[in-house]
Structure formats: structure tokens, C-alpha cells
Amino acid sequence: MPVTVRVPAKVNVQLAVGGARPDGFHDLANVFLAVGLYDEVTVTPADELRVTCTGPDADLVPLDATNLAARAAVELARRYGIDPAVHLHIAKDIPVAGGMAGGSADGAGALLACDTLWGTNASREELLDICAELGSDVPFSLVGGAALGLGRGERLRALEVGGTFHWVFAMAGRGLSTPAVFREFDRMNEGVRIPEPVASQELLDALAKGDAAALASTASNDLQPAALSLFPELADTLAAGRAAGALAALVSGSGPTTAFLAPDPDAAAEVARALSASGTCRTVRTASGAAPGATVLGR
Ligand code: C5P
């Protein structure tokens, strides 16, 4: 019996970035919000491990052993002495290299799908541990909702969300590499003493109250100047969304997807319409959050 797991995309409502650590990573205070834009990962027993992908960006997804879904299956199988002979199929709706944790979603989805297929019944702690090995954003893809990520972003504390937030996402014509954006952040901050990253209490309160206007006035992304430096045209997309009535306009994570917070679904539809007409982006999607984390479907 195949097992399908649905996994949400994320937007970072706050991304506070510290200086580079000796291991090359950056300490973060990363406020994640899962949004209702999903990849689905289906795992089926097969003769050998293989990955396929369908969806608008499918040709951009690596199908070899570097794919996070494949790496998740291999790591769970290794820990339990299982042969990872499975076919992993990714039905991809989350933009690739977009700063919305699409690859991380596939890693978390494949892990939960394989755990279910193989009946390994790994504990939540062990699944989170494997996720953290796969990448900094992968644990959040498993848990969803809203969470504060500390360390590399992998040490999570669940956050309360008191309402639905309505978002519009503008996908760009090309991707941005996360390591390249962090390198640009380091270059732009050379010689600058960067304070320890901390979550904004006002922002956490706004999330807890479901107050979109307050969330908009506190949302921030320390990677935005670096993303704009590598991809200056994103400034036009941000301006087009603001002009159409978005409460907040920011780069999502390391970009280049841009995220626009709207006060209600009608306003979101208007921002989406204006962004589509602006000619400053490839595609536009609306999605609300918080959304649940990785979920096994149809069981
Ligand atoms: O953890 P993940 O593999 O997703 O990270 C991709 C890259 O992003 C890292 O190799 C590193 O260059 C950068 N990164 C970072 N600090 C973090 C998370 C990611 O510098 N907290």
C-alpha cells in the first residue's frame, strides 16, 4: 500500500540572523509560519531507491541521492537496518529554490511516509533528530503551525497563533541559492558587530492575537538586503504588492519568493491580481496560515 504525506510551505515572519559561526552556519531567531501550499510525497515499495517529481517546477528538482526525500529515506533505513528500496514520488506545488522550504518539506514528508510504510514507529524526537540532520528548516516542515527556531533554526519552540493570516506569494523567474544569500549577508556585514538574534515579543504577541496589522508592522527579514543585492528586481515586486494594499511586503526566507500579508481574503485576492498584472514576477499564489505540519493522508 503506498503512503502519501502532505507537507506545507513556510514563510518566515521574522528572520533575525547573527554572525557566521565557526561551522559556517548562522545562529538565527527564526519565526516560522506554515502556509497552505503543499507538496505531497508518496512512497511505494520498489526494487531500488528512486525519486520522481511532477509539478510546474519539476524539471528543477534533482532526482539523485542529493534529493532531501531520498536522503531522509536512506537515513531512516540506516538507523533501522532496512533496505531503502522505495519509489518516492513528489507532487510538487511549493516553488523550488524559493525560500519557502520546498526541499525541506520533501525531506520531512518522505521521512514520515517511510516511517509509516515500514512501520518503524520512530519517536517524534528521533524523527526531529533526523530532520535536523537533513537541514535547518526540515524539523519545522514536520511540525508545521508556527514555531520559533533557534540555533540554525532547527531547535523549535511551538508558538500560539490566534487567527488566520492571509498571504500572497509572488514567485520569481529564477531561484536563489540559500548558501549564496548567507555568503552575501556575510559580505555585506564584514567588519560589523552583529547582535545576537532575538525574537521580537511584539511579533510573537501579534501572532498569538491573530492581529495581521501588528504582525505586518513587526515582520522583518535580515536576509532581505542580501537577497535584494543578488536579485535587485525583487524591489519592484515588493513595491507592486505594497501599492496594491499589502500590509507587509517581504522576501520569504533567503528568497526570491516575496510574501505579502493582507488583512482579509478579498484584499489578498486584490494584491494577487495586481501582482499578476504588474509583470514583476512569474506566478502568484494565495495561501493562508497557520497550516498543519506533515500529515499522512487517507489513513
Ligand atoms: O541547513 P541547510 O542545509 O538548509 O542550510 C543550507 C545552507 O544555508 C548552509 O549550508 C549555510 O550556508 C546556510 N545556512 C546558514 N545558517 C543557517 C541555516 C543555513 O548559514 N542557520
Residues whose N, C-alpha, C, O or C-beta is under 5 A from the ligand:
A	BS01	C5P	G24 F25 H26 L28 L134 G135 S136 D137 G151 R152 G153 T178 P179 F182
